[in-house]
Structure formats: structure tokens, C-alpha cells
Amino acid sequence: MAARLMDADSELAFQHALAASRRAGRMAPVREAVGLTAYAAGHYGEALREFRTFRRISGSNEHLPLMADCERGLGRPERALELARSEDAQSLDTPGKVELAMVESGALTDLGDPEAALAALEIPQLDKNRAFSFSPRLFRAYADALEAVGRSDDAATWRRQALVAESALGVGDFAEPDIIDLVGDEEPRPERPGRPQEEQEEQAAEGGPAAAEPAAEAVAEPVVEPAAEPEAEVAPEQASEPPAAEPEAEVAPEQVSEPAAAEVAVTAPDEDKQAAADND
């Protein structure tokens, strides 16, 4: 429930995750859910505490970028830089390292060093010719850093490149819309007035003895009437002549035997040809 509500109502998702943590607070996925929903709702103190607990239980550093960003949200950019430059940061996968680079750049911006913030984003993954899941955000962060140092033209180029990456990945404004079926299976079907026959058949299927006879009568009625009408309308001449008689009379025996021998590419002996002619 918390995961489904995170995008629509992050605060409500956080409350659901808190309720789950009261019952299963020692499980790493539960503490992770509390941390993620708290971060989405802007509760950076609670999120940082939950991420630390998740890290202690699971031994995973995957949420280190979010922990550093929580330090930024709490007004402590120096601590964010300490996490970004720690040894644990080296164990992150490529998307995690990119996220941490963006957090580091933001922390340096908070400290009033835009040139260092720009340099923090100049990593190998900053490649305008290749698009990954993190590329649109990285390109926009780099564009903002360029804007901060007065390179507006370069910033516009990278913002356009972010749109190109989104188009290639099918995300952002280019994502396919989600289609959600709002009608659940548990909802009762609406009544269909004016269709007593189907209702009788449903009652008969449920085993109702009183509904069995009307259902049988309803099935028997259409059998008698359609059978009588076609017999009265068919003319005697049309019924006596088989439709396949004319093509058989028009085809010559020689024309039938020669194409058959050509298709299978088989040459019959003279005796077989004579026997075939006698049979014809």
C-alpha cells in the first residue's frame, strides 16, 4: 500500500509504512519502506534514521545517496560531502555513484562553490551520446551547474540533450500512459432488465429446480420455427441440382490428368497410361 501511494500521497504512504513498522520493525524491507516514504514526504530526519537502521540490518549501502541528501535537507552539507567521499561509496553500482555525484554537486552548491559543483558532475557517465536511466537527471543537473557559472549556451544544449535522452528511453513526457482498471472483480454486476432468458439460465445453472423447466422451454422454442421456414422457401429445381455437377461436366479428362503429373513431377510408364485411358 505504501509503495502505491508514494507518488500520489507521500504523507499517507509514510503513515502506512509507519503502521507496518510497528508490527515488523526488525525487518529490513519494512525499515527501507519507512525511509523511502519519509524521504518522499520531506521528513529528512526520520528518513535518515530509517536508512541507517536499514543499513545496519541488511549491510547494504544502496541508500547512501539518499542519506547524503537527507543531510543536505537538514542543512548539513559538510556531512553530505563526508558520506559522498567515504569508502562505502566505492561499493555502489553505477546508478548509485551517479546519484551520489549529483548530491555532492548540490552540497558544494550549498557551500557556495559553483565551480566545484560543476566539476563534481563531470564523471564518465556524463555522455551526451548515450542514454541510461539516470541520464536525463544527470544532464539537467549539469545544465543547472553550467547556468550557475554563467555558461548559458552550454546549459541550453544539455537541457535539449536531456529531452533527447527521455525520448530514447520512453520516460518523462515521452512515457506511455498508465491504464488503470477502476472496476474490481469484487463489485457486483449491474442488473440487466428485459433479459429473462439469461436469468433463467443462470438460475438453472445454480441448481434451482423451479427454473429448470422455463429454461428448457426457452431453448426449445427457437429450434422449431427456423427449421420450418427454409424448407418452405427452397424451390424444387434448386434442391434437386447439386452445385458441384456443372464444374465436373465441363472439365475434360485429358486436362485433369496432365496438370496432376506436372505438379508432382512424376512420369508414368506406358502401361499405366494405357490403363488410365481404359478406365476413363
C-alpha positions as CSV (number, residue, x, y, z in Angstrom):
1,M,0.0,0.0,0.0
2,A,2.8,2.4,0.9
3,A,4.5,1.9,-2.4
4,R,1.3,2.5,-4.4
5,L,0.6,5.7,-2.5
6,M,4.1,7.2,-2.7
7,D,3.6,9.1,-5.9
8,A,0.0,10.1,-5.2
9,D,0.2,11.0,-1.5
10,S,3.6,10.6,0.0
11,E,2.4,11.6,3.5
12,L,-0.2,9.0,3.6
13,A,2.3,6.4,2.3
14,F,4.6,7.4,5.1
15,Q,1.8,6.8,7.7
16,H,1.1,3.3,6.2
17,A,4.8,2.4,6.4
18,L,4.9,3.6,10.0
19,A,2.0,1.4,10.8
20,A,3.8,-1.6,9.2
21,S,7.0,-0.9,11.2
22,R,5.1,-1.2,14.5
23,R,4.4,-4.8,13.6
24,A,7.5,-5.8,11.8
25,G,10.1,-3.3,12.9
26,R,13.0,-5.7,12.7
27,M,12.6,-6.5,9.0
28,A,14.9,-4.6,6.7
29,P,12.4,-4.1,3.9
30,V,9.9,-2.5,6.3
31,R,12.5,-0.1,7.6
32,E,13.5,0.6,4.0
33,A,9.9,1.4,3.1
34,V,9.6,3.8,6.1
35,G,12.8,5.6,5.0
36,L,11.7,5.9,1.4
37,T,8.3,7.2,2.2
38,A,9.7,9.6,4.8
39,Y,12.2,10.9,2.3
40,A,9.4,11.4,-0.3
41,A,7.3,13.3,2.2
42,G,10.2,15.6,3.2
43,H,10.8,14.1,6.7
44,Y,14.5,14.0,6.3
45,G,15.3,13.3,10.0
46,E,13.0,10.2,10.1
47,A,14.3,9.1,6.7
48,L,17.9,9.3,7.7
49,R,17.3,7.4,10.9
50,E,15.4,4.6,9.0
51,F,18.1,4.4,6.3
52,R,20.7,4.0,9.0
53,T,18.7,1.2,10.6
54,F,18.2,-0.5,7.2
55,R,21.9,-0.2,6.6
56,R,22.7,-1.8,10.0
57,I,20.2,-4.7,9.5
58,S,21.0,-5.5,5.8
59,G,24.6,-4.4,5.5
60,S,23.7,-2.6,2.2
61,N,25.0,0.8,1.2
62,E,22.5,1.2,-1.6
63,H,20.7,4.2,0.0
64,L,23.9,6.1,0.8
65,P,23.0,8.8,-1.8
66,L,19.6,9.3,-0.1
67,M,21.3,9.5,3.3
68,A,23.7,12.2,2.0
69,D,20.8,14.1,0.5
70,C,19.0,13.9,3.8
71,E,22.0,15.6,5.4
72,R,21.6,18.3,2.8
73,G,17.9,18.6,3.6
74,L,18.8,19.0,7.3
75,G,21.2,21.9,6.5
76,R,24.4,19.9,6.9
77,P,26.1,19.9,3.5
78,E,29.5,19.1,5.1
79,R,28.2,15.8,6.4
80,A,26.7,15.1,3.0
81,L,30.2,15.5,1.5
82,E,31.7,13.2,4.1
83,L,29.2,10.4,3.0
84,A,29.8,11.1,-0.7
85,R,33.6,10.8,-0.3
86,S,33.6,7.8,2.1
87,E,35.0,4.4,1.4
88,D,31.5,2.9,1.4
89,A,30.6,5.0,-1.6
90,Q,33.0,2.9,-3.7
91,S,30.8,-0.1,-3.3
92,L,27.8,1.5,-5.1
93,D,26.8,0.4,-8.5
94,T,26.9,2.8,-11.4
95,P,23.4,4.4,-10.9
96,G,24.2,4.8,-7.2
97,K,27.5,6.6,-8.0
98,V,25.7,8.9,-10.4
99,E,23.1,9.8,-7.7
100,L,25.9,10.4,-5.2
101,A,27.7,12.7,-7.6
102,M,24.6,14.8,-8.0
103,V,24.2,15.0,-4.3
104,E,27.8,16.0,-3.9
105,S,27.4,18.7,-6.5
106,G,24.3,20.0,-4.7
107,A,26.2,20.1,-1.4
108,L,29.0,22.1,-3.0
109,T,26.4,24.5,-4.4
110,D,25.0,24.9,-0.9
111,L,28.5,25.8,0.3
112,G,28.8,28.5,-2.3
113,D,31.3,26.8,-4.7
114,P,29.7,26.5,-8.1
115,E,32.9,25.7,-9.9
116,A,33.5,22.6,-7.7
117,A,29.8,21.7,-8.1
118,L,30.3,21.7,-11.9
119,A,33.4,19.6,-11.6
120,A,31.7,17.0,-9.4
121,L,29.3,16.2,-12.2
122,E,32.0,15.7,-14.9
123,I,32.1,11.9,-14.5
124,P,32.4,9.2,-17.1
125,Q,28.7,8.6,-17.2
126,L,28.1,12.2,-18.4
127,D,28.0,11.2,-22.1
128,K,25.5,13.0,-24.3
129,N,25.7,10.3,-26.9
130,R,24.5,7.5,-24.6
131,A,21.3,7.4,-22.6
132,F,20.8,5.4,-19.3
133,S,18.0,5.6,-16.8
134,F,19.9,8.2,-14.8
135,S,21.0,10.3,-17.9
136,P,18.1,12.8,-18.1
137,R,18.5,13.8,-14.4
138,L,22.3,14.0,-14.7
139,F,22.1,16.1,-17.9
140,R,19.7,18.6,-16.2
141,A,21.9,18.8,-13.1
142,Y,24.9,19.5,-15.3
143,A,22.9,22.1,-17.2
144,D,22.0,23.8,-13.9
145,A,25.6,23.8,-12.8
146,L,26.6,25.3,-16.1
147,E,24.0,28.0,-15.7
148,A,25.4,28.8,-12.2
149,V,28.8,29.6,-13.7
150,G,27.4,31.7,-16.5
151,R,27.6,29.2,-19.4
152,S,24.0,29.7,-20.6
153,D,24.5,28.4,-24.1
154,D,26.1,25.2,-22.9
155,A,23.3,24.8,-20.4
156,A,20.7,25.0,-23.1
157,T,22.5,22.4,-25.1
158,W,22.4,19.9,-22.2
159,R,18.8,20.6,-21.4
160,R,17.9,19.7,-25.0
161,Q,20.0,16.6,-24.7
162,A,18.0,15.6,-21.6
163,L,14.9,15.7,-23.7
164,V,16.6,13.6,-26.3
165,A,17.5,11.0,-23.7
166,E,13.9,10.9,-22.3
167,S,12.6,10.3,-25.8
168,A,15.1,7.5,-26.4
169,L,14.2,5.9,-23.0
170,G,10.5,6.5,-23.3
171,V,10.3,8.3,-19.9
172,G,9.2,11.7,-18.7
173,D,6.9,13.4,-21.2
174,F,7.5,10.5,-23.6
175,A,6.4,7.8,-21.3
176,E,3.4,5.6,-22.1
177,P,0.3,6.5,-20.0
178,D,-0.7,4.0,-17.3
179,I,-4.1,2.5,-17.9
180,I,-5.7,1.5,-14.6
181,D,-8.9,-0.5,-14.4
182,L,-11.0,1.1,-11.7
183,V,-13.6,-1.7,-11.7
184,G,-12.7,-4.5,-9.4
185,D,-13.8,-8.1,-9.7
186,E,-15.5,-7.9,-6.3
187,E,-18.0,-5.4,-7.4
188,P,-21.5,-6.8,-8.3
189,R,-22.5,-6.8,-11.9
190,P,-25.3,-4.4,-12.8
191,E,-28.8,-5.9,-13.3
192,R,-29.8,-6.3,-17.0
193,P,-33.5,-5.6,-17.3
194,G,-35.5,-7.2,-20.1
195,R,-33.4,-10.4,-20.4
196,P,-35.4,-13.1,-18.5
197,Q,-34.0,-15.9,-20.5
198,E,-30.4,-15.4,-19.3
199,E,-31.6,-15.0,-15.7
200,Q,-33.5,-18.3,-16.0
201,E,-30.4,-20.0,-17.4
202,E,-28.3,-18.7,-14.5
203,Q,-30.8,-19.9,-12.0
204,A,-30.9,-23.3,-13.7
205,A,-27.0,-23.5,-13.6
206,E,-27.2,-22.8,-9.8
207,G,-29.4,-25.9,-9.4
208,G,-32.8,-24.3,-8.9
209,P,-35.5,-26.9,-9.7
210,A,-38.2,-24.4,-10.4
211,A,-36.1,-22.6,-13.0
212,A,-35.2,-25.7,-15.0
213,E,-38.4,-26.1,-16.9
214,P,-38.7,-22.4,-18.2
215,A,-35.1,-22.6,-19.3
216,A,-35.8,-25.8,-21.3
217,E,-38.8,-24.2,-23.0
218,A,-36.8,-21.1,-23.9
219,V,-34.2,-23.3,-25.6
220,A,-36.8,-25.4,-27.4
221,E,-38.8,-22.5,-29.0
222,P,-36.1,-21.3,-31.5
223,V,-35.5,-24.8,-32.7
224,V,-38.9,-25.3,-34.3
225,E,-39.5,-22.1,-36.1
226,P,-36.2,-21.6,-38.0
227,A,-36.3,-25.2,-39.3
228,A,-39.8,-24.8,-41.0
229,E,-39.1,-21.6,-42.9
230,P,-36.1,-22.6,-45.1
231,E,-37.9,-25.8,-46.2
232,A,-40.9,-23.8,-47.5
233,E,-38.9,-21.3,-49.4
234,V,-36.5,-23.6,-51.3
235,A,-37.6,-24.3,-54.9
236,P,-37.7,-28.0,-56.1
237,E,-35.3,-27.3,-59.1
238,Q,-32.7,-25.7,-56.8
239,A,-32.9,-28.5,-54.3
240,S,-32.5,-31.3,-57.0
241,E,-29.5,-29.9,-58.7
242,P,-26.2,-30.4,-56.9
243,P,-24.0,-27.3,-57.0
244,A,-20.8,-29.3,-57.9
245,A,-22.3,-31.0,-61.0
246,E,-21.5,-28.3,-63.6
247,P,-17.7,-28.0,-62.9
248,E,-17.3,-31.8,-63.2
249,A,-19.1,-31.9,-66.5
250,E,-17.1,-29.2,-68.1
251,V,-13.6,-30.4,-67.2
252,A,-12.1,-32.8,-69.8
253,P,-10.3,-36.0,-68.7
254,E,-7.1,-35.0,-70.6
255,Q,-7.0,-31.6,-68.8
256,V,-7.2,-33.2,-65.4
257,S,-4.5,-35.9,-65.8
258,E,-1.8,-33.7,-67.3
259,P,-1.6,-30.9,-64.6
260,A,-1.5,-33.6,-61.9
261,A,1.5,-35.2,-63.5
262,A,3.2,-31.8,-63.9
263,E,2.8,-30.8,-60.2
264,V,4.3,-33.9,-58.7
265,A,6.9,-34.3,-61.5
266,V,6.3,-38.0,-61.9
267,T,6.5,-39.7,-65.4
268,A,4.1,-42.7,-65.6
269,P,5.0,-45.8,-67.7
270,D,3.2,-46.6,-70.9
271,E,1.3,-49.4,-69.3
272,D,-0.1,-47.1,-66.6
273,K,-1.1,-44.5,-69.1
274,Q,-3.0,-47.2,-71.2
275,A,-4.7,-48.5,-68.1
276,A,-5.7,-44.9,-67.1
277,A,-7.1,-44.4,-70.6
278,D,-9.2,-47.6,-70.4
279,N,-10.5,-46.6,-67.0
280,D,-11.6,-43.2,-68.3
